[in-house]
Each structure stands twice: as C-alpha cells, then as structure tokens.
C-alpha cells in the first residue's frame, strides 16, 4: 500500500530541467534513499513533497491521515528554553492531557463530583497506555544516542551552534515517530558513533522514510530502495544501494544507446526536410516536419565535468608550523581540558570526537577567530592558513559565485575565476546564479574554488565533505593527499580518510572537560 504517489512531476529551475514527467510511489515499507549529483534537485524534491514549493506540473497525493515528519519543520527554538524542554514538545499532546488530568483532580478535591473522577481515570489510563511515565527515559535514550547528553539537557537552545541545533531538531523528530520521515542530510553533524546509532534506529523504524545523504555507507545500511535523479528523470530501484547502482549502470548504457539512436534519426529527418522542403518532394518534407515536431525527445545525457582540485602551496622554511600549548577552548565555559600538540610542515592531522564536543571551536581558536580561555597557540613566521568552514554562510547571498570571487580577488579577471569554478565541477550557468539559489553541494564547491585561489601552507578543513557528491569527494581526497603542506582535518565520514595518508589522529573526546 502506497503512502505517497507522485505523478507527472515536472520542475524547471531557471536554466535547468530538474524533472520531466516523473512518477513514483512510496510504499509503507519503503526505506528510500535519494541519490544524484549536486544540483539535480534532491532537496527541491523534498520541498515539493512537503508542500514548501509548488511544482511546475504534477500531483502529490499522500495517504489520508498519514503523519509526515520533516527534519527542517521544527526549528522554532524559543530563547531560554532548555534542550529538555524542547524535546518534551515532541509529546505536547500527552503533557497537555496530563495538565488537564491534574486540573480535574484539583477540581474533584473541591467538588467531590464522581463524574470528574471518572474523567480523570480515563485520562490516566490513556497516559499509561502511551507510556507517558517513561517519557523522560525515552527522551534521554534518544538524546544520548545523538550525543546531546554531552552538551547537557539543561543547556539553553539559543546558545547552541548550528550543528547542535540540527541534532536537537533531529532528536525531536525521531521522538515524534511520524508515519513517514523526510530527512535531508541527517548525518551532516553527527560523528561516527551517533551515525551508527541513527542507522540502527532507522533500520528498526516501522514507518516509511525518504532520506537524502551523500554518505553512501550510511545509505547502504539503512535503505531498501533508491530514488535516482538523473537526465531529468526520477527512477526507483528496489534493493540495496549497491544493487541499485549496478542496475543504474545498465539503465545508463541502455539510455545512452536510445538517445544516440534518436539523435541520429532526428538529424537524418532534419537533413531530409532541408533538402526537399522547397522541391518536388515538399509534401513529404512537410509531413516529416510535423512528425518530428511531435517526437518526445529524450533529455540529453548529463555533461557535468568531474572536479579536478588542486590547492596552491606557499613554501615555508620552519619544521614546526603551529604549537598548541595547554590550550583551553570554549565560550563562557571550557569545552575541553587543556590540549597540547604541534603541526609539522607536511603533517596531516585528523581531529576526532563526537560532534558538539568542540572540534570546530578548537580550529577557530587556532586560527585566531575565537579567543582562548587559557593557554595559547604559537604560529611560526610566514605560516598562511587556508580555511574551509563547514557552515554555508555568505555575506551577500544574492551574489553569484563569480561575483563573490571577483570581490575577493579584484586583481583577477573573469576568465581565471571562471576556470577555477569550472575545475570544481560547476557549470557556467551555476557560476552566474545567486549563491542562495545553489544547492548545498554547489555552494561547497564555491568554497573549494576560493581555497584554490589562496596559496597556503596549512589547510584547515572543517567537515569539507558535507553536501558533496561522491565524485567531488574523491577529487577532494586526491587533492589533500597530493598537497605538500600540512592539513588539519575534521570529518565525520570514516570512508573519507584513513591511515594511508593521515599521519596523526587526535581524539579530543578524551579531553572533554569533567
């Protein structure tokens, strides 16, 4: 039985046809993953399904009374509200029922009306049936699974980082247990252990879900079907991600053959029309012209170039570039115990530990963007940092990528800037779109292009794989391996780095402030 039916869906985005007459169903047992290159319309599809965006054409039909939970719908965080208070709102109807019951008991104490006592008893039974009195334990289980216990459930929500906010919104959504989940990159702010917890939770989830993720290991573990977006079509494959990719490759070959065969026939027909349109066979030529006008043309195969990344290196003579000495980082309170380490000239260091513990704060303190609580950072002379910040924030989001780079590098002309944008895999059209209209992956490519214009001797990379498609991640890994300078890396994706090219791993989870 289907919980969602999508028929004849078409959507065009400025110069790009995202979907053309696409149809699919989601059944109640489907655990669906959405895959496709950056910019094909994965997040747009989720917005259309939730009603946040109207499609150009097509119908979206949900099963009656189905409760749909969307990761981005619950971002109403009230100042002064604690994490626990926010998570309790997942059970607002039950808490309202408890308040009503308590009021009835209070009224009964005054009136001794047996009808009131009966109503209170009914509410009590309903609360017990819903396991209301175990809610605190349920909340703590999910909070611990996603690492919120490390932040503290009494922590005010308005003092959370962007990643922490995403985690509590996800936690609330999981606690609500809707019939259908729509998740857009749920692992972006989770570390390895919490991704594993979410994986097990989703595998045990009784309802259907649709999840977008560029983490193929995660998708392989949690999905039993795949929606692939390519060539302006949405294709549903049943089975694991690996099975879907094998079938996709076969379908891709079949599609290319059909496309080239159709193109050859179109060119042959157009040649006939040009040759005989004004001659003795003009009637036949006009007839073929009419036939050609009614041909449903196949969408041209994607021609997106793969990324070829290379980060410029500025030589430096010092052997030790950065020394971290008894450094304590945080905001009002320390996040970590004092930390000590150094960064050598060509050393690759991976900083590990669950999200929210302070890895990004540590990087920003080393870079001098945040003050240290105590201790210090010594940076050798002529050291130049290149910094990839994980948040997608732009001072002028209506600027295009090209305009952004022109502002950052006024001495350069358009041509070299367009070339570096193209080397990240962005098209000319994407280079001219407003940044705010680009997908998360496309915006990340703009940030990579920016780094490719900055000679540096230490690259500080804070979750650079968030939002990137698999091809671009592979290109980024190759570029970091080839980089002759030092690298400070934070990444929750275990498949992105390993000991073959990482020299040192520092798990700052072991340095958490008691």
N, C-alpha and C positions, 0 to 999 in steps of 0.2 A: 504493500500500500504506500502510495507516494504522499509525502508531507509537503512537497513543493513541486510545482510543474511550471516550467518556463518554456514558452513557445514563441517562435518567430522573433527572437530578440535581435534588434539592430541598434548599434550605437556608434556614432561618429564623433571623434574628438578633434576639432579644428581640422587638421590635415590628415588625420589617421582614422581608418575604419577599424574600430575595435572588434565588433562582432557584426555578422551579416546573416540574418535569418537563422539564428542559432536556437536550438531547442534541446532541453534535457529535463530529466526528472531526478528528484532526490527521494529515496525511499526511507522508511523509518529506521532501517538497519544500516543505512549508509554512513560510513565514516570517510568523508570525501576530502581529498587534498586538491588544491588548485595549483597548477604549475604553469610556467610560461616565462619568457624572457622579461626583463624590466620594461615596463611601459606598454605591455599588451592589454592591460585593462583588468588585472586581477582585483585590485582594491575597488575599482569602479563597479565591478560586478557585485561585490558585497554591498556597496552603497545602493545599487539598484534593487537588490533583494530586500533591503531594509526599508525601502521607500524614501531614502535620503536623496535619491537622484532619480528623475524620471527618464526612462529610456526613449530613444527616438521612435522606436516601434517595438511591439511585442507585448505579451501579457505575462504577469507574475501571479500565480494562483497558489495561495497557501491553504493547507487543510484547515477546516474550521476548528476554532478553539485551540489551535497549536500555539504554545508559548515559545517565542523566539528570543533568545538572548544574544546580544551583540556586544562585543568587547568594548566598543567605544561609546556605548549608550549611557554609561553610568559614571560619568566624570564629574558629577555635582558634589564636589568636596567642600564642606562648609568650614570656614575658619573656626578654629578652636575645637573642632570635632576630632576625637582620637581615632586611631585605626580601628580599635574595637567597636567604637560607636558606629563607624561607617560600615563595618562588616555586619553588624547587627541589623542594618537596614535591609539586608537580604531577606530577613524574616519579619519585616514590618507588620504584615497582617497578623502573625502569631503574637507579637508583642502588643498589638492593639487589642487582640482578643483577651490577652492576659489583663490588660488595664481595665477592660470592660468587666471581666470577671471580678477583679478586686473591688471595683466600684459597686457591683451588685452585692458582694459580701458585706461591704460597708453599709449599704442601704438596708440589707437584711438585719444587720445588728440593731438598726433603729426601729424598723417596722415589724420584724419577725414575720414577714409575708412568705409563706411556703412556696408561692409561685416564683419568687425571686431566688429562693434556694434551689429550686429545680433548674432554673435557667443557668445559675452558676455551675451546677453539677454538669450540665450539658457542655458548657464551655470548658470545664475541667477535663472532661473525657476527650473532647476534641484536641485539647493541648497535649494530653498524654499520648493520644494516637499519633500525633505529629512529632513525637519525641522532643517536645518543647523543652523539657527539663534537662535534656542532654545537649542543647544548642551550644553552650559555652565550650563543651568538649569538641563538638563538630567544628566550630569556628577555629579553635586552637589547632586542630588537626590540619585543616587547610592552610592556616597561617604558617604553621611550621613547615608544611610541605613546600611552600613557596618562599620560605626564608624570612617571613615577616616577623617572626619571633626575635630575630637578631636585631631588628630595628626597635622593637618594643611596641606592644599593642596599645600602650598608653601614649605613644608618640602622636603629636598633632599632625593632621593630614596636610595642613597648609605649610608645614616645614619639610615636606618630602621632596626628593629630587624627582625628575621626570620619570626615571626608571622605576623608582619606588611607587610613584602614583600608578603606573601601569600595572604593577604587581598587585596592589590592593584592589584595583578595578577588576582584574582577572579573578582574584580570590572571591570577590563578591559575586561575580557571575557564576563561578563554579558552585558556590553555596546555594544559589537560587535554583540550580538544577532545572533549567527550562527543557522543553521537549526537543528543541533544536538550538544548537550553538553555532554562531558565526564568529570565527576567530581570525583576525588579521595579524600575522606575525607574533603569536603569543610567546615565543621563546626569546624574543629580542633582548629582554632584560633579565633573563634567567641564566643561572650558571648550570654547570653540568648536572649536579645533584638534583636541582629543582626541575630541570628539564626531564630527568628520569622520573621524578615524582609525578609531573604533569602527564608524562607518557602513560604511566600505569593508570592514572585517573581516567584519562580519555579512553584507554582500552577497555576499562570497566564501565564506561558511560552507556546507559541503556538507550539513550536517545540518538538522534542523528546529529552530525555536525559537518560543517564545511570549514576547512582551515587553510589559510594561505601561509606558506613558510618556504624560505629558501634553504632551510636545513633539511637536506634530503634524508639524513639518517633518522631524524625525527618523523618525517612523513612516512618513511618505510615502516616504522614501528607502529604508528597509530592509525593508518588508513587501510581501508579495504576496497577503495575505489578512487579514481582520479579524474578530475576535470582538467583537460589540457586546452589552453588557449593559444592558437596559432593560426595564421592565414585568415584571420577574422572569423574563425570557426571555434566552437566550443565542443570538444569531443569527450565523451565519458567512457572511461575504461574501467572494467571490473577486475579486481585483483590487486595485488601489491603494487607499489610504485615501480619496482624493478620489472614486473610483468607488463605494466602499463608502458614503460619506456621502450621495452622490446617491441610491443605492438605498435607504438607510435612510430618507431623507425621503419617498420614495414609499411605502415599507412603513408608515411612521408614519401617513401620511394614510389608508391602507387600514385600518390597525388602529383608528384613531380612529372611522372610519365603522362598522366592525364592532362596536366597543364601544358606541357610542351607539345603534346599531340593537338590540343585545342588551338594553341597559338599558331602552329603550322597550318592548320585548316583555315583559321581566320586570315592569315597572311595570303594564302592561296586564293581565298574568296575575294579579298580586297584587290588583289592583283587582277583577277578576272573582271571585277567591276570597273577598275580604272581603264582596262584595255578595251572593253566593249560597251561602256556606258553611252558613248556618243555614236556608235557604229550600228551595223546591221543587226547586231545581237543585243541591242539596248533593252529590249523587253526582258530577256533572260537576266541581264545585268541588274536591272531594277528589282526583279524578283529575288535575286540573291541578296541584294542590298536590304530588302525588307526582312528576309530570313535572318540575316546577320544581326539586324537591329534587335531581334527577339532572342538571340542566343544569351543564355545565362553564363556570363564569363566567370571563369574561376579566378579567385583572388591571386595576384602574383605572389610567388614564394617570398618569404622574408629575405631581405638583403642586408640585414643589420650586420655590420662588421664586428668582429670579435675585438675585445680590448687588447691593446699592446702597451703595457705600462712600464715606465722606467723613471725612477726618481733620481734627479741630479745630485751628485755628491760634491761637497766642498771639502777638500783635503784639510786635515788638521794634524799638527805635529804631536800633540800630547797623547800619552798612552791611556791615562785615566781622564775621561771627559767630565764625569759627574760623580761626586761623592755625597752620599746621603748619610748624615751623622745625627744619630739619636733624634730623628725627625718624628714629631708628633703632629698628625694632621686631623682636621675636623673643622667644625664651625664654632658653636658655643662650647661644645663638649668634645673631647678627644674621641676619634673613631677607632684608633689603633694604639697599641703600645709603641714605644719608641722603636724606630726601624733604622737599620744600617745596611747599606750596600753601595756598591760602586758600579759604574758603567764604563767598560773598556772601549777602546777605539772602534773595534769591529764586533762587539759582543751583541748577541740577540738575547734579550731577557723577556720571558713571559711572566706577567704578574697574574697570579691565580687566586681564587677565593670567590665565595658566592656574591651575587650582585647585591649592592646596597651596603657592602662592608666598608667600602672606601677606596676602591681602586682608582676611580676617576678623580676623586678628591686628592689622592696621592699624586697622580700625574699632574693635575693643575697646580699643586703646591710646588712640585719640582720645576714646573715651567714658570713659576713666579706669578701665576694668575690668582692664587689664593695665598694668604699669609699663613705661615706655620704657627702652630700653637706654641711649640718649643722646638729646640734643635735647629738644624739648618741644612742647607743644600749648597755645596760648593760646585760651581760650574767653571771649568777651565777656560782660559782665554781663547777667543776665536771659535768657541762652540756655537753652532747655529742649529736650532731645533726646527723640525718640520712636524706640524701637529695636525692629526686627524681627530676632530672632536665628534663624538657619536651623535649629539643632538643635531637635528636638521633645522637650524635657525639661521635666518637671513635678515640682515638689517633692512634690506629693501626687497621684499619678496616679489614685487611686481617687475623687477629687473629680469632680463633674460640671462642665461649663463654667460653669453658673450659680453653683455653689458657689465655684468659683475666682474669678469676678468679684465675688461678694459679699465674699470675703475681701480682695480688692484694693481695693474701693470700698465700705467699710462704711456710708458715708453715703447710699448709693443703695438704693432698694428693688428688689424683684424686677422690677417692671414695666419700668422703663427699661433694665435689664440684659437682659431677655428681648427687648426691642425691638431693641437693638443686635446681639444674637446673630442675630435674625431677618434683620437687614439684611445679614448676611454670607451668607445663604442656608441657615443651619442651621434645622432644624425644631425644634419644641417638644420632641419626643422626644429628639433629639440633644442638646439643651441640658441634658437631665436624665440623660444617660448618663455613666458614668465616662470620664474623658479617655482612659484606657488602652484603652478599647474602641472609640474613634473611629478612623476611617481617617486617614492622613497628611494628606489634604486637609481633612478636618473639623477636625483639630487646628490646622492653619494658619489656618483661619477663626476659631478661638477667639483666636488671637494677633492677628489683624486686628481683631477686636472689642475686644480690650484696647487696641490703638492708637487706636481710635475714641473711647475714653474719656479720652485723655490730650492735653490741649492742649499743643502743642509748636511750635517754630519751625524745627527741623531734624529731618527724618525720616531715620533711618539704616536702610536696608533691605538685609539680607544674604540674598540668594537667596530673595526672598519668593515666587517662582513655583513653587518645588519643591512638588510634590504637588497643586497647584491645577488644577482643570479649566479648560477654555478660557473658559467664560462668566465665571468668577470672575477669571481673569487679565485679561480685557478690562475688567472693573469696576475692578480694581486699577490698571490703566494709566490709566483715565479719572480715577480719584481722585488719582493722583500728578500728572497733568497739571494738574488743577484746583487742587491745593494751592498756596496763595500763598507758602509758606515755602520753605526750602532742602531739597534732597534729596541724600543720599549713597547711591548705588545700586550694588549688586553683583548681577549676574545673568548666568548663562551662556547664557540664551536670547536669541539675536540678534534674534528676531522680537518680543521684548517691548518694546524701546526703540530709538529711532532719533534722528537729529539734529534732527527736527522739534520735539522737546521736551526733549532733553538739551543743555545748554549746553556742557559741557566733558567730554572723555574723558581720563582719566589711565591710561596703560598702565604698571602698575608692574612688568611683566615686564622692561622696560628698566632697572629699578633694582635687579635682582637682585644680591645680594652675590657678588662674584667669589671 
